[in-house]
Amino acid sequence: MTTLNIDTPTADSIAADTVAADPNEWRSYDEFAAGIDTFRLPNVDLAGSTLALTLDDDTWIDLAFDAETVRWSARGSISTNGELSDPYDAVRVRGDVVFINLPIESREREAITIVYSESTHRALVSRSEIAEVAVEGEPQVGQTFWSGVTDRGEATGEVPGPSRDLIGKRNLYRYSPHHLYEHVYISSERYAWQCVQGVQRGHGDMDMSTVWKFADGLYLFCFREFRIAVASVWLHDLGYQLMTTGIFLGINGDGQAEHSRAGGHIYPIGSVDYPDVQPV
């Protein structure tokens, strides 16, 4: 388990972050995302390694890493015209599980996120894309999901897939001394959130979400907001570590596509069980 040095919020910083935001001034994505990676797990260097993925619809992705960039190509639902070169961000979330994000520069307004296990050789891939035109009543950033396998050995264990395990759960997420959010997982399609501390304090909404189980205690949680053009991909470790690692893709206050890293600590604060009819 990785040990982090956590900065305890001071009385002055808490006071500054506990002033309610103006309900008529919705913050842009880059304003609330600044510093939201303070308590994130550290990056790892994959230089010299390669990875090949075959997804459940026979899409394949080949990746070759150096210290800061990855050369990659794909064919199928994700496709490239030859080999591309892009930056990457990698985090070892458990001893055998790696979270990789490609904040793609070669193709604007897109990110590809990969989670894979070095022991089961299972993988999970998501693609986030910002639509060119906003449509009223729909999130502008869409997401697609695939399970897959790696080329590093025979796949074993449970195939990653959609999960209802988080429905009814209520967690706090501490991303920095100045970022504290609450999530309530409402159904298989939606979650509710509120900012408890930070520049969005008092703001909240119910947005579209997707949860996939990757392994015991490991859940990919993704959301797509209605009010602003932003989506996020998180890997929640709800086992002993109680950490989350994530990324954002959205449109910033200048109208440009922007990628951000995120992560921090998870504090479960409650759950409910539905006694009768279950949520969708």
Buried (B, 14 or more C-beta within 10 A) or exposed (E): EEEBEEEEBEEEBBEBBEEEBEEEEBBBBBEBBBBBBBBBBEEBEBEEBEBBBBBBEEBBBBBBBBEEBBBBBBEEBBEBEEEBEBBBBBBBBBEEBBBBBBBBBBBEBBBBBBBBBBBBBBBBBBBBBBEEEEEEEEBBBBBEBBBBBBEBEEBEEEEBEEBBEBBBBBBBBBBBBBBBBBBBBBBBEBBBBBBBBBBBBBBBBEBBBBBBBBBEBBBBBBBBBBEBBBBBBBBBBBEEBBBBBBBBBBBBEEEEBBBBBBBBBBEEEEEEEEEEEEEE
